[in-house]
Amino acid sequence: MLYKDRKDAALKLIPLLEKYKKEDCIVLAVPRGGVPIGYYIANQYDFPLELLLTKKIGHPLNSEVAIGAVSLEDSIVDYYPNIPQKYIDTEIQRLRKFLKEKHKKFMGDRKTINLKGKTAIIVDDGIATGNTLLLAIQMIRKKNPNKIVVVVPVAPEDVAKRISKEVEELICPLITNDFNGVGSFYADFSEVTDEEVINYWNRISTPRNKVNSSSTASLKNINHPTLDTVDLRKLITNNSILLKNEKSLLELVDKIGDAKYVLLGEASHGTHEYYTWRTQISKMLIEKKGFSFIAVEGDWPDCYRLNRYIKNYEDSGKTAYEVLHSFSRWPTWMWANWETVALAEWLREHNDKMLDTSNKIGFYGLDVYSLWESFDSIIQYLDRKDPVTKKTAINALNCFEPYKEGEGSQYAKASRMVPDLCENEVVDLLSKIRRNMPIYNTDKEAVLNVGQNAQVIVNAERYYRTMINAGPDSWNIRDLHMVQTLDTLMDFHGPNSKGIIWEHNTHIGDARATDMAKEGIINVGQVVRQNNKEEDVYTIGFGSYQGNVTAGRSWNDVMQTMKVPEAVKGSWEYELHQLNAKDRVIFMTDEMKQKLGKKYFGHRAIGVVYRPKYEFFGNYVPSIMPNRYDAFMYLDTTSALHPLHIKPDGHQLSETYPFGV
């Protein structure tokens, strides 16, 4: 787990403190790094906030070694027979004076709160050695609190065990053996200044709303329209159509016009209706508009096998079920499901009827995760067609081999020490394959396959190398790879080609209309719009108010059907439900842009990892809806996807990791 900043860490910790919300708690924030996290926790639960002002007493021969600690009112010292008492007394006096000055600066004349009988929640931005904290816990224990709870985003495993023995509970989402300092687990670990501490203190001392994240979702402060300024019911009614059956889609298909790119979203990776309605739209686009292929948020090698099946290539499988049964990367249910089986069989039947076999509809994966599968595919091909370049492929594979355990995560960790670990090898492989592609004497789609697998390897290396650093880089590399793959497919299918894209709303809905843009995040929808004429791109988002979904509670967890609760008040889905909108398609017309073009709604986004109880904190993206999509399909109640019940391969890096969408 990597945190964007201390605020992001606080938002991930807040749900874990739910059990204490009715207790008499006080938050003790360790200055300075623990203060922002302590502020958001205290703010959310209306707990008092206190600064935990302590300083360690350093050994006279090595100040980094703590022999004791001092607080405003107490001190504790371990027994060291060779250290003069005068040194200890002098240090206690000096450090207490320093702490009093800090208390005065931060908190003015306010007295500290009595901890007797209370639940003392100690908060910091992470633990390194834990020595000073352990001493502070001993001093707090003297004040007779009912409980002591330590809350931190990250800690080394050995230190966490020591802390856990001294308190009633340690809450720490990330306990690790691979610890290189607290700051290495944050994308932004900027120093917290004294002025910022004072600012947080002043804010907690005034009336406030609950915490609001810019990127994940507490919705209290999202600026959404009120019905006294916008007649939302009339606006939606005038710019939408009821969704009764397949015929209702005719107006939507008509509005798509001559677009070459149609992007179909989803608010989860496990909802039956998102798949079935996208299937119906795709069928119409293929039959009525002459679209060339479907490209999905999936691995290239897996989806290429399905592509071969629907085009009836030799030895491509007997049924779509057989092909999809081999999809082994978690979350398998994304494509190994009965809904995709039905789509694939329809595509196979449609292609078998085509007189011009060169124009058969394709099915391709856009994603970047298939490093090892792409290596296997390339080496098998080059073994037959280009033994010389095969040596280059094996050389690149050997570079990655030491990091195969844990797939990309091990490579990411190693690249912190050697930033360009295997970059030269994979770039060399790609350049040689591209140079030789014109002379490969095979069917053109097999050549496309080997070239794309080489591109996957290059971008996968870049993706894994940046993944360890958090921030927007790894996300952006992934989405730019998807766009690059889409461009390759459009070129391959010729000047009149048209593509249908199936991806999560977070990928196809224009990032510029969300708070993703503030963090430097781009996505497929944004880039495709920027690279093409307005009339050539049509984006359709999807969402629902309530229902069920297929997902996991953690990475590589067993898939299960979960209840999707009623949408949070003030969200886009909530407002549509309140209007009794029923199932409908809403068109983002000029009128919609004029009246809602500056209004942010929370917009639900469920990933492959989902915890319904905590979705208030992490599953709503502030969005300007008319700018994010060209149309939006609202489904009031939805049901879970129907997986093929395949046990995933736990050794492969999970698809969509670490984003979940």
N, C-alpha and C positions, 0 to 999 in steps of 0.2 A: 504494500500500500504506500502510495506517495501522496503528500498533501500539497495543495496549491500554495497555501499560506496558513497562517494561524487561524484565520477565520474559517477556512475550509476544515481545519482540524477540529475546531469547536463544533461545527455543524455535524461532524461525524460522531462526536462524543455526546452531544445533547441527548439523542434517543436512548443512550445507554444509562442515563441517569433518571429515567422515567420513574423507576421504583422509589426514588427518594423525594418525589415532588410534594408528598404530603407530610414529610418529616420536617422537624425544626432544624433546618440546615443553615450553615454559613459557608460561603466560598472563600477560601484562603488562597489568593493568587500569589505566586512567587514572582517578584519583580526581576527583570522587566518582561522577559519573554512569556511568562504565564499570565500576564495581566490581560491581553486581548482575549485569550481563551476563557479566562475566568469571568471577564465582562459578559461575553455572549451567553455563558452558562447561567450566570446570576440573572441576567436580563430575561432569559427565557422562562425561568422558574420563579422569578421574583424572590430570589434568595438575597440576603445581605452579602455585600462584597467587602472583604477585608484584605489588606496586603500582608503577606507572610514575610515579615522583615527579619531575616536572620543572616548572620555572617559566620563563616567558619573561622576558627582559630588555627592558623597555620603553624606547623612545626618550625622552630627557629632555624633549623638547618635546611628545611625544604618547605617553603610556604604552600606548595601544592598538597602536602600531606596534612589532612585535618586531624587535629588532636582534640577538638571540641567545637562548640558553636555558641553564639551569643544571640539573644533576642532583645527586645526592648525591656523586658522585665525579668529575664531569666538567663541562665547559662548552664552549660554542661561540658565537662572536661573529662577525657579519658586519663587514666593514670600513667604518667611517664616519669619515672623516678629521676631521670637525669635532666629534666627541664625545670629550671628555677621557678618557684612560685611567683616571684616578682615579675618574671616575663609574662606569666599567665594573667596576673592581676592587671598589668599594664595593657595587655592586648584586649582584655574584656572592657576596660575603661575606654580605650581608644575606639573599639568597634561599636560599643553602645552609643558613644557620642555620634559616630557616623550614622548609625541607624536612626537616632532621634532627629538628626538633621534631615534625613530622607523622609521620615514620617511627617515632619513639619512641612517639607516641600510638597509631598504628594497629597497629604490629607489634612493639612492645616492643624487646627486645635482639636479635631475629633478624637475622642478616646477609643481605645480598642474595645471590641465587643467581648463580653464574658462568654466563654465557650462551655461552661458547665452545663451538662445535660443535652448539649446540641450535637448534631452530626456535622463534624468538621470535614469539609471537602477540600483537600489540598490540590491545587491545579498548577501545572507547569506545562511548558511546550515540549517537554521530553526529559528523560533521565539519562545521564551518562554514567558516572560512577555510583551515584546515589548516596555518597557518604554524607554530604551536607543535609540531604533530605532525611536520612535516618536519624541524624542528631536533632533535626527540627521536630520530627515525630515524637521523640522522647520528651522534648520540652512541651509540646502540645498535650501529650498524655498527662502531664502534671496538672493541667487545667481541668481535668475531669470531664472531657466531652463524653457523650454517650457512645459515639462511634468516630473512627477516623477512616476516611475514604480517600485514597490517592487516585487522581484522574490525570492521565497523561496520554498523548497520542502514540508515543513510541518509547521503548526501553530495551536494553539488552536482556537476554533470557536470564543470565545469572543474577543480574541486579534485580530483575522483577521478582525472582524467587525470594531474595533477601527482603525486599520491601513487603511482599505479601505476608510474610511471617509476622510483621510488626503492626499491621493494620487490619481492620475488619474486612476491607475489600480493596483490591487494586483493579481499576478499570483502565485497560490499555489495549486498544484494538490491534496494535502491532508490537509483538514481542519476538525478537529475532536474535539469531546468533551472528548474522552478517551485519554488524554494527560498525559504522565508520563515522560516528558523531551524529548528534541530533539533526544538524543542518542538512545532512545528506538525504534526509527523508522529506524535505520541503523543496518545492520549486522556487519559492520566495521565502528566504529566511533572513530578511532584512532586520537589522538591529532595531529594537524598540527603544525609543528615546525617552528621557525623563518627561519631556513635553507631551509625548503620546500617553504615557502613564497618567499624567494629570488630566488629559482630555478624557480618557476612559473613566476616570474617577468622577469627573464633573458630569459626564453623561449618565452614569449610574445613579447619581444623586438627584436627577431631575425626572419628571414623568416621562414614560417611554412606551414604545410599542415593543412587541416581541422581535427577536432577531430576524433579520431578513438577509438572505444570501443573494449576491448578484448572479450566481450561477446555478444554485440548486435551490431551491425552493421553498423557504417559508414565504407564505403568500400575504402576510398581514399588510405589508407596505407596497405591494405591487399596485401600480397606478392603473386600475381598470375602470372602465366607464361606469358611471352610475346612470340609472334609467331616467333620472330627471334631466340629464343633458343629452342623452341619445335614446330615441325610441327604438330600442334594440329589437323588439318583436317585429315592428313594421319593417325595419331595415333588413332583418334576416328573411322575413317572408317575401319581400320584394326582390330578393336577390338569391333565391334558392328554389329547388324543386324537391318534392317528396320522393323518397326512394321506395317504391313499391315492389318493383320487379326488374328484370333485365331490360325491359323496354324503357324504363325510366332513365337508362344510361344514354339513350339516343341523343338527348339534348347536350349531355356532357361531351360525348364524342364529337358532336357538331361544333361545340365551342373550342375543342382542341384544334380544329381547323387543319392547317397544313404543317403543324409542328413536326419537327424531325426527332425531337427528344420529348418523351413523356415520362415523367418521374412519378412513380406511385409509392407513397410512403406507407407507414404503419406506426402505431403508437406502442407496439410491443412486438416481440419476435415469437409470440405464442398465442395468437388470437385467430380463431377459425374464420371469422367474417372478413378480416383483412385479406386473408389469402383468397377466399372465394370471390370477393368483389374485385380484387385485382385480376383474378383469372378471367372474370367476365369482361372487364374492361379490355384486357389484353387480347382476348378472342376477337372482340369487335374491332380493335385497332388493326389486327392482322388481316381480318376478312374485309373490312371496309376501307382501311386506310393504307394497306400494303406495307405494314411494318415488317422489318427484316429479322429481328432477334429480340430476345429477352435477356437482360443482363442483371444479375442479382448480387446481393451482399453475401457472397459465398466464395469458397476456394476455387481457383481456376482448375486444378486437376480433377477434383470431384465433379464439378459442373461440366467439364469437357467430356467426361465419361457419359453423363446424361445427354449431352449434346449429340454424341455419336449414336446413342440409342434412338433418340427421336428422329435422327436422319437415316436410321436403318443401315448404319455402317456394318461391315462384316465383323462378327464376333463382338458385338456391342452389348449383348445381353438379351435375354428372352422377354423380360418385362421391366417396366419402370420400377416396380417394387424391388426386383432383384438388384438393379443398379443402385437405387437409393439405400438399400439395405447395407451397402458397403460404406456409407458415409459414417466415419468413426470419430470425427473431431467433436468435442463438446462445444456448444450444445447441439447434439445430433438432431433434435426435433425441428431445428430451423428449416431444414430441407428434407430430412428423412421423416416425412409425414404423409398421411393419406391425401391431404389436399394437393400436395405437389405431385403425388402419384397420378391423381386425376388430371392435372394440367399436362403432365408429360405424356400421358396416353392420348390426350386430345391432340397435342402437337405431333405425335407420331402418326396418328390417323390423318391429320391435316396434310402432313408432308407426303405421306404415301399416295395421296390423291393428286399431287402436283405433277403436271406434265413436264415442267422445266425443273429438273432436279437440282440445277445450280442455284435455285432461289429458295431452297428449303429453309424454314425458320430455324434459327439457332437458339441455343440456351447456354449462357456463359457465366462464369464467376468473376467478379470484379476485385475480390479482396486480396490481401497481401500475405496471409498467414502461412501459406503452404510451402515453406522453405524445403523441407526434406522430400515431400512428394514431388515437387518440381525438379529437384536434383535427380530423383529416380527416373522420372519421365525423360529428362534430357539425356541421361547416360544410356538408357535403353535405346533411344532414337539414334544417338551418335555412334553407338556400337555398330549399328547397321549401315549408317550413312556417312559418317565422318570420324573415323578412328583417331585421326590426328587431334581434332578439337576435343574428342573425348578425354584425352590426357589433361587438357586444361580444365575440363569439368571435374575430373577426379581430384586434381590439385586444389580446386576451390572447395570441394566437398571435404577433403582432408583437413583443410583449415578450420572448418566448422565442427569436425568430428569430436574434438574434446569437449564441446559444449552441447552435445546432443541431449544429455539428461536435462530435463526441464526446458528443452527446446530454446526458445528465444531468451528466456529469463537468465539462463546461465551465460549466454553470449553477452547480454546486456551488462551483467555485472563485470565480466572480464574486460569489456571495452572501456570501462572507467579507467583502467590502468593503461590500455593500449587503444587509443581512440579509433584508429583505422585498421583494426584487427584483421579483417578479411576483405576489406573494401577493394583493394587492388585486384585480388583474385577474381571476385565476381564481376567487376567491370571488364576485366580482360576476357572473361568467358562470354559476356554479352556482346562485346565488340566483335569477337571472332565469329560467333553465331550469326550476327547481323551481316557480317561481310560475306559469309558463305551461303546465306539463305537463298540467293538467286540460283545457286548451282545444285541445291538439293532436289533431286529428281523424284519427288513424291507428290501426292495430292496436295493442293495448296493449303488445305485446312491443317494438315499434319505439320506443314512448315510454320503456319501461324501458331500452332500449339507449342512447338519447340522454342520459337522466338519469345512468346509470351511467358513461358516458364522461366526463361533466362531473365526477363524483365522482373518477374516476381522475386527471383533470388536477389537481384540487385536492390530492389526497394525493400525487401524483407530485411536485408542486412542493415540498411539505413534505419528502418523502423525499430528493429531490436536495439540498435546502438543508441537511439535517442529515448527509448522507452524508460530507461532507468532514471532519466532526468526530469520526468513529469513535464509540466508546461505544455504548450500547444504543439511542439514539434512533432511528436510521434503521431498525434491525431492528424495533423496536417499532411504528413508524409503518406499516411494511409489513404486519406481522401484524395490527395493529388494522384496517387497511384490508381485509384478507381477511375478518375477522370482520364488519365493516360490510357488505361485499358479500354475505356469507352471510345476514346479517339481511335485507338488501334482497330477496334471492331467496326467503327463507322468507315474507316479507310478500306478495310478488308471487304466490306459488303458493297462498296462502290459508291458513285456520286449521288445516287438516289436513295441511299440507305436511310432507314429510320430505326431508332432504338427505343425499347421500353425498359425502364430501369426500376427494379424493385429494391428498395432499401428503407431503413428506418427513417422516420420523420427527421431525426437529428442529422441525417446525412443529406436528405433531398430538400428539406425546407431551408430556404435561404438564410444562412447564418447571420447575415447583416441585419435581419429583422429580429434578432434575439440578442441576449446578453453575451452570447458566445463571442461576438465581435470584439467586446471590450477586453477579452482575454487573448486576442490575437488568433482565434480559431476560425478557420475557413471550412467549407464543406462542399460536397459535390454539387448541390443545388446552386450555391453561390457561383462557383467557378463555371459551371455549364451556362448559367445565365450571362455571366460576364464575357464568355468566349463566343457567344452566338447572338443573333438577332432576337429581339424580344418575341417575335411571332414564331420563332423556331423552337421555343421551349415552353412546355406546359407542365406545371407541378401540382400534384394533388396530395394533400395531407389527409390523414385518417385519425379518428379518435372516438372514444366512447365514454359514457358517464359511469357505467358500472358493469359487472359481469364476472367472468372467470378467465384465467390465463394459464398457459403452461410456462413454467419458469423454474429456476433453482434458487435456493436461499443463500447459496454461496457458490464460488467458482468450483466447477467440477462436481457439484452436488447432484444428487439424484433428481431427475425432473419430476415435477408434481403439478397438480392442478391447484391453483390458488384463487381465492376470491379477490376480485378487484373492488375495493370499496367505492362508495359514492364519491364523486369528484369533490375536491376541496372547494369550499365556498369562495366565490370570486374568480374561479378559474374559467377558462373558455368552455370547457365541457359542462361545468356547473351552470353557467349562464344559459347555455342552449337547453339543458334539461329543464330549467325553471321556465323557459318560454314554451315548454311542451313541444319542442321542435320535432320530436320523433326522428325517424331515420330520414336523412335528407342530404342533398349535395348543395353546398353553399358556394356561390361564385363570388370571387373577390373582385368586384366591379369597381369602376371609378367612384361610385357612390360609397361603397364600403371603404375604399382607401381615403376618401375625403373625411368621412365621419369617424373612422376607427384607426386612421393612419398614424396616429401619435399615441395610441392607447396600448399599454401592455396588459396582456392577460397571462396568467399562469397556464401553461399548456402541458398536459400530462405526457410523460415519456417513461415507459416501462422497458427495462432492459432484460437480458437473460437472467440476471440476478435481481431478485425482487423480494422485498419485505414489506408487505402491505401495511403493517402496523406503523411503519416509519416513513411512508411515502410522502407525507406532508413535508418532510425535510429534504428529500432528494429527488423527487420525481416530477417536478413542475418547472418548465423552462419559460421564463418571462419572454413573451413573444408579441410582436405586432402582426397579428394574423393576416390582414390583407396584403402585407408586404412579404410574408413568408411563403405563401402559396398562391396559386392561381385559382384553386378550388379546394374545398374541404369536404370530405365525406364524414358526416356525423352519424354514428350508430349508437342509439341510446343504451342498449344492453347487448353485450357480446359474450361469446363462449370460448372455451379453451380449444386450442389446436389438437389434432389427433395424431400423436407420434406413432412411429413404427415400433417403438419400444426396443431400441437398440442400446446396449450398454456401451458408453463411449470409451475411447481409448484414453485412459488417464495420464498417459505419458506425453500427449500432445498439448501444446499451448492452446488454451481455449480460444475458439473463434470469438471475435469482438473484444478479447482481453486487451487492455484493462478497462475499457470504456463501458462495455456491457451493451452497446447499441451499434 
